Amino acid sequence: MRGFNYSQEAVYFVTICSHEHKYIFGDILRIGDSNVFSPSRIGELVEENFFQLPDRFPEFALIHFSLLPNHLHFLTMKNKTDHDTAKSVSDLVGVFKSLSDRAVRNEMSMIRIWQKSFHDHIIRDEKDFQTHWLYIEENLNRWNEDEYFI
């Protein structure tokens, strides 16, 4: 959003897509009436690096997360700290993409895993928060509706 300070306290909804929307993070398995995500080795490395972010960015709380074959969604909250820095959502995403890319390339060279940039949405109120929480929660069961679903 133009003019918005992305380093200020707020809750953010973020989507990051795989390079060329390729299915590299895992597979969706149908078990009974539900879809279940089964991560590939790349997906495991992405998850591992994602959940290590609070060690590098203690000012961000990771609230909700969903990894799918070609993208991920998460909600994060930027908190004010005693020695608050101007770290932004872009900083968080940039470090995450860099670390996870490096981890994947250490095992599988010459693989590009991330699309450039990312999509974000600033959560405006409780209703908006609940809408995005539910979107993440139900994303797996809407997999067949994904615009890149083969």
For each residue, the residues with C-beta under 8 A, 3 or more apart:
1: 4 122
2:
3:
4: 1 8 122
5: 8 88
6: 12 88 89 90 120
7: 78 85 86 87 88 89 91
8: 4 5 78
9: 77 78 79 80
10: 77 78 122 123
11: 63 75 76 77 78 122 123 129
12: 6 75 76 77 78 89 120 121 122 123
13: 73 74 75 120 121 123 132 135 136
14: 73 74 75 76 89 93 118 119 120 121
15: 71 72 73 118 119 120
16: 71 72 93 96 97 114 115 118 119
17: 21 70 71 114 115 118
18: 21 22 23 24 25 69 70 71 113 114 115
19: 22 24 112 113 114 115
20: 115
21: 17 18 70 71 115 148
22: 18 19 70
23: 18 26 27 69 70 150
24: 18 19 40 42 43 69 70 111 113
25: 18 39 40 42 43 46 67 68 69 70 71 72
26: 23 37 38 39 40 42 43 67 68 69
27: 23 37 38 40 69
28: 35 36 37 38 68 69 140 143
29: 35 36 37 38
30: 34 35 36
31: 34 35 36
32:
33:
34: 30 31 141
35: 28 29 30 31 140 141 143
36: 28 29 30 31 140
37: 26 27 28 29 43 66 67 68 69 140
38: 26 27 28 29
39: 25 26 42 43 44 46 47 67
40: 24 25 26 27 43 44
41: 44 45 107 108
42: 24 25 26 39 45 46 104 108 111 113
43: 24 25 26 37 39 40 46 47 67
44: 39 40 41 47 48
45: 41 42 48 49 100 103 104 107
46: 25 39 42 43 49 50 67 72 100 104 113
47: 39 43 44 50 51 67
48: 44 45 51 52 103
49: 45 46 52 53 96 99 100 103
50: 46 47 53 62 65 67 72 74 96 100
51: 47 48 54 62
52: 48 49 55 56 99
53: 49 50 56 57 60 62 92 95 96
54: 51 57 58 60 61 62
55: 52 58
56: 52 53 95
57: 53 54 60 87 91 92 95
58: 54 55 81
59: 78 79 80 81 84 85 87
60: 53 54 57 76 77 78 79 87 92
61: 54 76 77 79
62: 50 51 53 54 65 74 75 76
63: 11 74 75 76 77 133
64: 73 74 75 133 136 137
65: 50 62 72 73 74 75 136
66: 37 72 73 74 136 137 139 140
67: 25 26 37 39 43 46 47 50 72
68: 25 26 28 37 71 72 139 140 143 146
69: 18 23 24 25 26 27 28 37 143
70: 17 18 21 22 23 24 25 146 148
71: 15 16 17 18 21 25 68
72: 15 16 25 46 50 65 66 67 68
73: 13 14 15 64 65 66 135 136 139
74: 13 14 50 62 63 64 65 66 136
75: 11 12 13 14 62 63 64 65 123 129 132 133 136
76: 11 12 14 60 61 62 63 89 92
77: 9 10 11 12 60 61 63
78: 7 8 9 10 11 12 59 60 89
79: 9 59 60 61
80: 9 59 84
81: 58 59 84 85
82:
83:
84: 59 80 81
85: 7 59 81
86: 7
87: 7 57 59 60 91 92
88: 5 6 7 91 92
89: 6 7 12 14 76 78 92 93 120
90: 6 93 94
91: 7 57 87 88 94 95
92: 53 57 60 76 87 88 89 95 96
93: 14 16 89 90 96 97 118
94: 90 91 97 98
95: 53 56 57 91 92 98 99
96: 16 49 50 53 92 93 99 100
97: 16 93 94 100 101 114
98: 94 95 101 102
99: 49 52 95 96 102 103
100: 45 46 49 50 96 97 103 104 113 114
101: 97 98 104 105 112 113 114
102: 98 99 105 106
103: 45 48 49 99 100 106 107
104: 42 45 46 100 101 107 108 111 113
105: 101 102 108 109 110 111
106: 102 103
107: 41 45 103 104
108: 41 42 104 105 111
109: 105
110: 105
111: 24 42 104 105 108
112: 19 101
113: 18 19 24 42 46 100 101 104
114: 16 17 18 19 97 100 101
115: 16 17 18 19 20 21
116:
117:
118: 14 15 16 17 93
119: 14 15 16
120: 6 12 13 14 15 89
121: 12 13 14 132
122: 1 4 10 11 12
123: 10 11 12 13 75 128 129 132
124: 128
125: 128 129
126: 129 130
127: 130 131
128: 123 124 125 131 132
129: 11 75 123 125 126 132 133
130: 126 127 133 134
131: 127 128 134 135
132: 13 75 121 123 128 129 135 136
133: 63 64 75 129 130 136 137
134: 130 131 137 138
135: 13 73 131 132 138 139
136: 13 64 65 66 73 74 75 132 133 139
137: 64 66 133 134
138: 134 135 141 142
139: 66 68 73 135 136 142 143
140: 28 35 36 37 66 68 143
141: 34 35 138
142: 138 139 145 146
143: 28 35 68 69 139 140 146 149
144: 149
145: 142 149
146: 68 70 142 143 149
147:
148: 21 70
149: 143 144 145 146
150: 23
